[in-house]
Amino acid sequence: MIGILLVAHAPLASAFLTAVHHVFKGEQEYLEAIDVQPDQHTDEVIKLARQAIGRLNSGKGVLVLTDAAGATPANCSQQLDVPDQVAVLAGLSLPMLLRALNYRTGKLDVVIEMAQSGAHSGAVRLRPDLSS
């Protein structure tokens, strides 16, 4: 199973875990979150993330999902990329995460594709139903 690590500005990563527990009615294996605190040193974030990746990698790889490209959580996460073992995607959303969780028994490249698809298809404009 592909491990998934969430790295985001506090308290977003933990909030996404809470949402996952709500949707799937309980804990998920090989899923962890790191809430990056204001003014937290980047070396500490990278160290915590590497430790988490060690716990999450069952030999199939780890997908790191982070919130905003160019921000501290993403910049730290970007340094974790290891071809065919650790991949990093920015733009974390609940549709992205749920899609990744649903497909993570496959290969890492498939999980990446499905997560990106979930992010794209999850961003839709909702309009009021005017028929009522």
Stockholm file with secondary structure:
# STOCKHOLM 1.0

chainA/1-132         MIGILLVAHAPLASAFLTAVHHVFKGEQEYLEAIDVQPDQHTDEVIKLARQAIGRLNSGKGVLVLTDAAGATPANCSQQLDVPDQVAVLAGLSLPMLLRALNYRTGKLDVVIEMAQSGAHSGAVRLRPDLSS
#=GR chainA/1-132 SS CCEEEEEEETTHHHHHHHHHHHHHTSCCTTEEEEEECTTCCHHHHHHHHHHHHHHHCSSSCEEEEESSTTSHHHHHHHTTCBTTTEEEEESCCHHHHHHHHHHTTSCHHHHHHHHHHHHHHHCCCCCCCTTC
#=GC SS_cons         CCEEEEEEETTHHHHHHHHHHHHHTSCCTTEEEEEECTTCCHHHHHHHHHHHHHHHCSSSCEEEEESSTTSHHHHHHHTTCBTTTEEEEESCCHHHHHHHHHHTTSCHHHHHHHHHHHHHHHCCCCCCCTTC
//
